[in-house]
Amino acid sequence: MEFEKKRRLMVENQIVRRGVTDERVIQAMLKVPRHLFLEEAVWESAYGDFPLPIGEGQTISQPYMVAVMTEKLELDKDSCVLEIGTGSGYQTAILAEICGQVFTIERIAALEKRARKKLEELGYTNIAFKIGDGTLGWSGLAPYNGILITAGSPKVPELLFSQLKEGGRMVIPIGNSFSQILTVVRKKDGKKIEEPCFGCTFVPLIGREGWEDA
Ligand code: SAH
């Protein structure tokens, strides 16, 4: 089956059917060639309803998870978003389709290099990359309309929260290193308003305000 057709089925069966309605998210997921962010050996599984390994012990998130997290950020063309955990770069591409500007941080240099190359090849010009501990944020460009953390965290990293705009949203899996609750954290009058959504499983966020390196 052609990849474009697989993508359409992925969006219909895994994303729209499960309740995602944001048209910008749906269009982005129809457009971005998810298989290109994976090794050719697993291209046939690229549109399946599951996460997949991307090397270095890390994973590309399940398509539905990417869609829901993006929808919950409530972004548009005027938004500036910070992503922690570039990984394959697939989620980064989805954000770049929707937002004016994306800043993304990855702690593993080999993954950052591969993701950057792929995203540049695909022609994205609104993404800035950084290698390092994302729990420390990216102060020069703060505050952000949205912050997305694509790794499981023990708590809301305070520095990251301080870099969120008033009225902005952070989407973050909070829990232990085996399972988390996907949580939306809004900033209202400088304070956190946390809305737990549903259970999920992400690789650990490793850093000063995350988990210690094993
Ligand atoms: N959105 C990515 C998810 C990759 S998995 C995708 O769908 O491909 C999570 C990523 O977070 C991993 O690549 C991991 O190396 C990275 N990560 C973990 N802790 C981090 C930290 N403190 N700063 C930056 N990246 C981190």
Residues whose N, C-alpha, C, O or C-beta is under 5 A from the ligand:
A	BS01	SAH	Q58 T59 I60 S61 I84 G85 T86 G87 S88 G89 Y90 Q91 I105 E106 R107 I108 G132 D133 G134 T135 T150 A151 V203 P204 L205 I206 G207
